[in-house]
Amino acid sequence: MSPRERVLAAFTRQDTDRVPVHHIGTCAEVASALLGREAYVGGGIQQWREVTALWESADAHAEFVERSFRDAIDIALRFENDVIRPSYWRYNRRPTKKLDDNTFVFAEGPEENWTVLRFDPPSEQCHIFKYHPEARQTFEDLEAQISAAETAIEDYRPTERGYDFELRAMALMGDEYVIRVGAGGCGIPTRNTDIWFEAMLLRPDLVGRYLDLQVERARRDIEFLKGRGFSLFWGGSDFASYEGPMYSPRVFDELMLPRVRQIAEAAAAHDGYYLFASDGNLWPVADSLFGTSGVHGYYEIDRRAGMDLARLRREFPELTPVGNISSHTMHLGTREEVVEEALSCLAAAKRSRGIIVGVSNYFVPSTPIENVEALLETISQHR
């Protein structure tokens, strides 16, 4: 079977020649060690690289783009992934001022709208924040923002430029591999913003309108992408910790569930599959998220938070889980623990059709390369 056939078989519960594999993402440090060169992949480090390149010159930015595409493809192949992730994080804005090698200012428009990007090399992450401390938002602020977005969505049309890496990968490799593409992001903001938590209780109408905008965008993106050969649409949002969701099951059922279902239905209407991502303990909303909503796949499966492949398969036989090898084990575990965890996931996949094995959800900086190599060897030998 081809990698593409193997992955699609997982969504139709067909037998496969080998267990399908997709390691969801990686930091630059691990990718560089595996490829033997500085690899242009990762999270905030890619945002910093792009901003730095834009500051330097148009030629430097063009080189960034080419290296990023090449290295994303090369690391996916080195992982022996059946799903190709062609694009990592981007920040395609030219800064107006450089404070130091890791800090850039974007002084665009009114001063209250200026932003700063600050890169932290050890973690490979960026912090993007307001140049001036932001005043606490009010419901009136949310209403104004949502109203403006509702006006803007009327003119929104996806473009090929917005999916340049994905379309390029599809043209090169789409006959052989599934090409990963983001579509169907759906979530309530849960970080550094108390106003949204208040709105869930006091102004659920505003939250609903915000989520409806995401549904409308997803519908247009899915239709556009399906017409260009894509079948799997990777969306969702982080909304849980080890303790459980950051808001109640009632809030999820009233606000999130109807919108997630609409996106899943849009994917199905175009003969596609909608995958929802969130780490953390999702069991309190599992019946709704993995059952009632109609989502077809689930990734970023957080093993340490109690999300288990065997239980997911048993309780939700129509769901295709992706992942379940812990980033924590890869980072801090022994070689023996890495091998044991990989073998347990492979065993679950062999017992049940419809499971895609991989790391959930990222090879983090300082992960021992010996652990990564042990993982890849174990999967290659036993899949």
Phi and psi in degrees as a GROMACS rama.xvg file:
@    title "Ramachandran Plot"
@    xaxis  label "Phi"
@    yaxis  label "Psi"
@TYPE xy
-79.9409  160.572  SER-2
-54.757  -39.9736  PRO-3
-63.0034  -46.4212  ARG-4
-61.271  -38.3538  GLU-5
-63.5565  -44.6173  ARG-6
-68.5512  -46.6823  VAL-7
-63.9727  -32.5076  LEU-8
-63.3207  -31.5345  ALA-9
-64.4096  -29.6676  ALA-10
-85.4144  -13.2468  PHE-11
-112.404  9.45408  THR-12
61.7699  37.3488  ARG-13
-96.5249  156.828  GLN-14
-65.5939  147.388  ASP-15
-125.157  156.122  THR-16
-70.0492  -33.0067  ASP-17
-141.765  161.812  ARG-18
-66.228  127.284  VAL-19
-67.9227  146.103  PRO-20
-131.985  137.956  VAL-21
-151.312  107.534  HIS-22
-82.5099  120.108  HIS-23
-68.1125  -36.302  ILE-24
-169.517  170.743  GLY-25
-150.549  151.25  THR-26
-74.09  168.155  CYS-27
-69.8207  -35.567  ALA-28
-59.6058  -48.5357  GLU-29
-66.5554  -44.7562  VAL-30
-61.9686  -39.2613  ALA-31
-63.6872  -41.1239  SER-32
-64.1514  -39.925  ALA-33
-73.2737  -35.2393  LEU-34
-89.5529  -14.2056  LEU-35
75.0556  22.846  GLY-36
-158.316  164.066  ARG-37
-63.9992  120.47  GLU-38
-101.433  129.988  ALA-39
-89.6983  72.5001  TYR-40
-139.524  175.231  VAL-41
119.699  -167.39  GLY-42
-97.9666  -109.554  GLY-43
-59.5765  -28.1438  GLY-44
-61.3376  -32.8848  ILE-45
-71.5848  -36.7105  GLN-46
-61.9008  -44.7954  GLN-47
-64.145  -42.2007  TRP-48
-61.3149  -42.1531  ARG-49
-68.1416  -43.1352  GLU-50
-62.6085  -41.7873  VAL-51
-61.4633  -43.2297  THR-52
-64.4426  -42.0131  ALA-53
-64.0355  -35.2472  LEU-54
-65.7476  -35.649  TRP-55
-76.0526  -55.7089  GLU-56
-177.257  165.162  SER-57
-64.1427  -36.4344  ALA-58
-65.9824  -40.1556  ASP-59
-64.0348  -37.5651  ALA-60
-69.3593  -39.5944  HIS-61
-61.7016  -38.848  ALA-62
-65.6654  -40.5884  GLU-63
-57.0734  -46.5503  PHE-64
-60.5397  -47.6722  VAL-65
-65.4785  -43.3747  GLU-66
-65.6075  -38.1828  ARG-67
-64.4329  -44.2188  SER-68
-65.5109  -47.4805  PHE-69
-60.096  -45.6044  ARG-70
-71.9964  -33.6468  ASP-71
-62.5315  -42.7725  ALA-72
-66.2146  -45.3202  ILE-73
-64.6268  -38.7187  ASP-74
-73.2424  -33.7082  ILE-75
-61.3763  -41.4513  ALA-76
-69.7945  -38.0402  LEU-77
-63.4998  -34.3403  ARG-78
-72.9848  -11.8787  PHE-79
59.2072  39.8998  GLU-80
-71.1581  145.978  ASN-81
-90.3546  -15.0896  ASP-82
-112.692  129.063  VAL-83
-96.7698  121.714  ILE-84
-96.4151  105.955  ARG-85
-89.3385  -9.01816  PRO-86
-137.405  131.363  SER-87
-106.423  -161.293  TYR-88
-67.0005  147.549  TRP-89
-131.403  158.911  ARG-90
-152.751  81.2614  TYR-91
-87.2528  64.3656  ASN-92
-134.868  129.867  ARG-93
-80.2117  126.891  ARG-94
-71.8854  158.735  PRO-95
-99.6257  -15.5346  THR-96
-152.818  140.528  LYS-97
-110.677  118.022  LYS-98
-85.2393  -39.743  LEU-99
-159.465  -175.492  ASP-100
-60.5145  -23.039  ASP-101
-112.534  4.08176  ASN-102
-135.558  125.816  THR-103
-130.735  148.066  PHE-104
-112.341  141.52  VAL-105
-118.105  92.9333  PHE-106
-96.9186  78.1098  ALA-107
-116.549  130.018  GLU-108
73.4228  -156.848  GLY-109
-58.8928  147.929  PRO-110
-59.5088  -29.9882  GLU-111
-68.4631  -13.0699  GLU-112
-98.207  -1.47224  ASN-113
-66.018  148.423  TRP-114
-131.74  164.503  THR-115
-129.646  138.369  VAL-116
-112.016  124.822  LEU-117
-125.699  125.569  ARG-118
-100.407  136.256  PHE-119
-111.843  102.002  ASP-120
-57.0275  -43.9985  PRO-121
-59.567  -37.2424  PRO-122
-91.3815  -11.1248  SER-123
60.8575  26.9662  GLU-124
-115.152  155.906  GLN-125
-114.174  145.385  CYS-126
-112.138  121.293  HIS-127
-112.933  120.989  ILE-128
-145.553  168.248  PHE-129
-69.0708  140.771  LYS-130
-63.3288  -39.6147  TYR-131
-109.043  142.328  HIS-132
-52.3107  132.061  PRO-133
-82.013  133.557  GLU-134
-66.7496  151.466  ALA-135
-61.1848  130.59  ARG-136
-71.97  155.315  GLN-137
-119.602  170.736  THR-138
-61.9042  -32.1121  PHE-139
-64.7844  -38.0187  GLU-140
-63.1201  -45.1613  ASP-141
-60.4193  -44.5829  LEU-142
-60.029  -42.2782  GLU-143
-65.6516  -42.9838  ALA-144
-63.3428  -43.0023  GLN-145
-69.1787  -39.5059  ILE-146
-61.9539  -41.3608  SER-147
-64.8583  -39.6597  ALA-148
-67.7517  -35.6414  ALA-149
-65.018  -35.3686  GLU-150
-69.5755  -41.6468  THR-151
-67.9179  -34.9854  ALA-152
-65.7545  -23.1155  ILE-153
-60.6615  -31.8929  GLU-154
-99.3591  1.16967  ASP-155
-72.3392  127.311  TYR-156
-136.761  125.479  ARG-157
-61.3599  147.885  PRO-158
-126.401  158.021  THR-159
-64.5643  -31.0808  GLU-160
-62.3383  -34.059  ARG-161
-70.9991  -14.6484  GLY-162
-128.813  41.0827  TYR-163
-63.9513  -44.2573  ASP-164
-65.9928  -43.1076  PHE-165
-65.0562  -41.8159  GLU-166
-69.6361  -36.0329  LEU-167
-65.064  -43.0104  ARG-168
-65.3316  -38.1367  ALA-169
-61.6188  -42.3215  MET-170
-65.9326  -35.3343  ALA-171
-82.7453  -36.3557  LEU-172
-135.707  0.889159  MET-173
-64.7548  -23.6443  GLY-174
-72.5589  -25.9514  ASP-175
-101.315  -36.1249  GLU-176
-123.699  156.743  TYR-177
-76.9925  130.01  VAL-178
-99.5113  123.227  ILE-179
-76.2272  135.468  ARG-180
-141.915  136.983  VAL-181
-82.8745  127.072  GLY-182
-163.835  136.61  ALA-183
96.9534  26.8019  GLY-184
-59.1087  131.352  GLY-185
-149.726  112.507  CYS-186
-174.204  160.267  GLY-187
-95.6965  131.915  ILE-188
-55.3779  132.151  PRO-189
-128.496  2.26413  THR-190
-116.924  131.888  ARG-191
56.3156  33.1635  ASN-192
-153.948  98.0693  THR-193
-70.0119  -25.8426  ASP-194
-62.2316  -33.9318  ILE-195
-70.4533  -34.628  TRP-196
-66.2552  -37.8253  PHE-197
-66.7082  -39.3684  GLU-198
-65.3772  -33.3031  ALA-199
-56.4214  -34.271  MET-200
-93.531  -39.9905  LEU-201
-102.075  -26.9181  LEU-202
-136.403  60.3379  ARG-203
-61.0447  -20.8103  PRO-204
-63.2692  -38.1539  ASP-205
-67.164  -42.5985  LEU-206
-63.0361  -41.5773  VAL-207
-61.4934  -41.6263  GLY-208
-65.1592  -38.6581  ARG-209
-62.1403  -44.2518  TYR-210
-68.3431  -35.4071  LEU-211
-61.1773  -34.3233  ASP-212
-62.6629  -39.6793  LEU-213
-66.7192  -37.4873  GLN-214
-63.3588  -45.2037  VAL-215
-63.8751  -41.4588  GLU-216
-63.1126  -43.1949  ARG-217
-60.6751  -43.0239  ALA-218
-58.0493  -45.0343  ARG-219
-69.1216  -40.5741  ARG-220
-64.2824  -43.8315  ASP-221
-63.3068  -44.3826  ILE-222
-61.3062  -44.2123  GLU-223
-62.007  -46.4976  PHE-224
-72.7539  -37.3448  LEU-225
-61.2059  -36.7119  LYS-226
-68.1184  -9.08184  GLY-227
-116.26  19.3042  ARG-228
98.6465  0.902933  GLY-229
-87.4003  143.762  PHE-230
-124.582  -25.421  SER-231
-108.675  126.62  LEU-232
-117.803  114.925  PHE-233
-97.9752  109.99  TRP-234
-135.964  -145.455  GLY-235
101.049  -162.053  GLY-236
-170.465  147.649  SER-237
-75.3846  125.195  ASP-238
-146.989  23.2721  PHE-239
-144.237  157.551  ALA-240
-120.861  -171.601  SER-241
-60.6186  -29.7526  TYR-242
-78.375  -21.6693  GLU-243
138.266  -172.192  GLY-244
-61.1746  153.628  PRO-245
-81.7983  -4.39096  MET-246
-141.622  169.567  TYR-247
-74.0509  157.201  SER-248
-56.5823  -33.1462  PRO-249
-63.8838  -45.1321  ARG-250
-61.5253  -42.3476  VAL-251
-59.4615  -48.0913  PHE-252
-65.4929  -35.3164  ASP-253
-81.5203  -34.9836  GLU-254
-107.802  -49.4671  LEU-255
-79.52  -47.2292  MET-256
-53.1202  -48.5141  LEU-257
-60.9528  -34.6243  PRO-258
-76.5636  -40.2165  ARG-259
-60.6941  -41.4388  VAL-260
-61.9438  -39.8938  ARG-261
-64.6198  -37.5187  GLN-262
-69.4298  -42.5548  ILE-263
-59.9884  -40.3988  ALA-264
-66.04  -36.8947  GLU-265
-64.5141  -41.1762  ALA-266
-63.8882  -46.0933  ALA-267
-63.0177  -35.7363  ALA-268
-64.2444  -21.8853  ALA-269
-107.214  24.637  HIS-270
56.8861  37.3133  ASP-271
-121.481  -176.839  GLY-272
-128.976  136.287  TYR-273
-107.146  124.718  TYR-274
-110.151  134.155  LEU-275
-110.276  133.594  PHE-276
-114.692  134.222  ALA-277
-164.592  136.778  SER-278
-84.5491  -175.123  ASP-279
90.2949  179.271  GLY-280
-86.293  107.752  ASN-281
-103.65  6.05871  LEU-282
-59.2494  -34.315  TRP-283
-61.4351  -22.7802  PRO-284
-119.393  15.3819  VAL-285
-62.164  -42.7152  ALA-286
-59.4626  -38.6645  ASP-287
-75.2768  -49.3342  SER-288
-69.8165  -42.0992  LEU-289
-99.8411  -8.78417  PHE-290
-115.694  -74.4783  GLY-291
-60.4608  -36.3855  THR-292
-67.285  -27.8838  SER-293
82.8931  11.0884  GLY-294
-61.3339  149.268  VAL-295
-97.7867  -26.7169  HIS-296
-143.017  161.286  GLY-297
-141.124  124.473  TYR-298
-129.019  173.183  TYR-299
66.076  39.2481  GLU-300
-68.4139  113.72  ILE-301
-89.7176  93.9831  ASP-302
-58.3576  -42.4193  ARG-303
-70.7463  -16.9967  ARG-304
-92.7421  6.72015  ALA-305
96.4751  6.88464  GLY-306
-86.012  110.369  MET-307
-115.658  134.15  ASP-308
-58.0191  -47.5291  LEU-309
-62.6836  -43.148  ALA-310
-68.0305  -40.4175  ARG-311
-59.7499  -45.0287  LEU-312
-64.7293  -39.9797  ARG-313
-66.9625  -44.3107  ARG-314
-85.9425  -24.1494  GLU-315
-133.114  76.2151  PHE-316
-65.4672  -17.6755  PRO-317
-91.6426  -4.13038  GLU-318
-90.9315  139.333  LEU-319
-104.172  104.885  THR-320
-79.8039  146.818  PRO-321
-129.216  113.996  VAL-322
120.514  -136.229  GLY-323
91.1832  2.28951  ASN-324
-89.7015  122.738  ILE-325
-75.4341  131.892  SER-326
-59.8262  -34.0068  SER-327
-63.638  -44.8642  HIS-328
-62.318  -42.9511  THR-329
-60.0946  -38.8848  MET-330
-78.3897  -45.5638  HIS-331
-117.968  -7.47528  LEU-332
-81.4635  168.258  GLY-333
-81.1553  167.492  THR-334
-58.0728  -40.7251  ARG-335
-64.2548  -39.1326  GLU-336
-67.4731  -37.848  GLU-337
-61.9654  -48.0051  VAL-338
-62.4163  -42.9995  VAL-339
-61.9291  -42.9988  GLU-340
-67.0542  -41.3806  GLU-341
-62.3007  -44.7809  ALA-342
-64.1863  -36.186  LEU-343
-65.9007  -38.6554  SER-344
-69.2258  -41.8551  CYS-345
-61.9089  -40.0438  LEU-346
-63.3676  -41.7401  ALA-347
-62.5138  -40.6658  ALA-348
-67.0891  -35.3704  ALA-349
-73.5286  -30.2295  LYS-350
-71.9349  -30.1756  ARG-351
-131.566  131.71  SER-352
-66.6989  155.184  ARG-353
88.0495  31.6525  GLY-354
-127.084  134.798  ILE-355
-113.38  123.308  ILE-356
-93.9787  144.773  VAL-357
177.081  177.895  GLY-358
-78.5464  132.924  VAL-359
-111.927  113.333  SER-360
-125.733  11.5216  ASN-361
-165.474  135.678  TYR-362
-79.62  109.999  PHE-363
-85.8138  160.493  VAL-364
-56.4098  147.008  PRO-365
75.0101  7.27883  SER-366
-66.1379  127.172  THR-367
-61.3301  128.699  PRO-368
-63.2869  -26.9108  ILE-369
-62.5902  -36.5275  GLU-370
-67.2797  -40.9698  ASN-371
-64.3922  -44.8174  VAL-372
-64.6581  -37.402  GLU-373
-63.6743  -40.2938  ALA-374
-62.8405  -50.1632  LEU-375
-63.48  -39.9686  LEU-376
-65.1826  -42.4437  GLU-377
-63.1628  -45.0877  THR-378
-66.1556  -44.5574  ILE-379
-59.9549  -37.0049  SER-380
-80.8236  -26.7029  GLN-381
-119.227  1.72575  HIS-382
